[in-house]
Amino acid sequence: MRKLIPQFGQARLQSRGDAFTTLARSIVGQQISVKAAQSVWNRFATLAAGEAAHVQSSAVLQLDATQLRAAGLSARKAEYLSDLAQHFDKGQVHVGQWQSMEDEAIIEELVAIRGIGRWTAEMFLIFHLMRPNVMPLDDLGLIKGISANYFSGEPVSRAEAREVGEAWAPYRSVATWYVWRSLDPVPVDY
């Protein structure tokens, strides 16, 4: 970390958007390039935001599958976004309580939504809730970065990565962000 932190000057982890928009954006971006994801997101957001400042769950529920598909979403992603919107609209997620909830409780709540797995929930904890001590061991970039920065490029197991991360506690999210920056200096927005 002593070598990485000075390389990125004033760059910092920052939260962007509201909870629903952040999660919807993560679903839209799954398994496609950043450029393609931005293009689909722009079309989807135009449909789902209308006059609002950002995408609203209630607006998503008003869209049918044909409209969502026309925005460039796969049938599966359209289903995921509808499920996400239903969870928010029906109060099945406890947005107002997240600040006081434990990380694992929030992860459990989020993975109950179709299309959101542990990795997405951890990205949400890091980039939206700004939780300081999340270490997403399923993230290939993190494993690759630990390999490059701590093991001279040799393959690293999850157990070895976890061990490296123990030294970063209670700021594993921040350390993870710097490891990602070592691989790609331009931060991804969630």
Rosetta blueprint (number, residue, H / E / L):
1 M L
2 R L
3 K L
4 L L
5 I H
6 P H
7 Q H
8 F H
9 G L
10 Q L
11 A L
12 R L
13 L L
14 Q L
15 S L
16 R L
17 G L
18 D L
19 A H
20 F H
21 T H
22 T H
23 L H
24 A H
25 R H
26 S H
27 I H
28 V H
29 G L
30 Q L
31 Q L
32 I L
33 S L
34 V H
35 K H
36 A H
37 A H
38 Q H
39 S H
40 V H
41 W H
42 N H
43 R H
44 F H
45 A H
46 T H
47 L H
48 A H
49 A H
50 G L
51 E L
52 A L
53 A L
54 H L
55 V L
56 Q L
57 S H
58 S H
59 A H
60 V H
61 L H
62 Q L
63 L L
64 D L
65 A H
66 T H
67 Q H
68 L H
69 R H
70 A H
71 A L
72 G L
73 L L
74 S L
75 A H
76 R H
77 K H
78 A H
79 E H
80 Y H
81 L H
82 S H
83 D H
84 L H
85 A H
86 Q H
87 H H
88 F H
89 D H
90 K L
91 G L
92 Q L
93 V L
94 H L
95 V H
96 G H
97 Q H
98 W H
99 Q H
100 S H
101 M L
102 E L
103 D H
104 E H
105 A H
106 I H
107 I H
108 E H
109 E H
110 L H
111 V H
112 A L
113 I L
114 R L
115 G L
116 I L
117 G L
118 R H
119 W H
120 T H
121 A H
122 E H
123 M H
124 F H
125 L H
126 I H
127 F H
128 H L
129 L L
130 M L
131 R L
132 P L
133 N L
134 V L
135 M L
136 P L
137 L L
138 D L
139 D L
140 L H
141 G H
142 L H
143 I H
144 K H
145 G H
146 I H
147 S H
148 A H
149 N H
150 Y H
151 F L
152 S L
153 G L
154 E L
155 P L
156 V L
157 S L
158 R H
159 A H
160 E H
161 A H
162 R H
163 E H
164 V H
165 G H
166 E H
167 A L
168 W L
169 A L
170 P L
171 Y L
172 R H
173 S H
174 V H
175 A H
176 T H
177 W H
178 Y H
179 V H
180 W H
181 R H
182 S H
183 L H
184 D L
185 P L
186 V L
187 P L
188 V L
189 D L
190 Y L
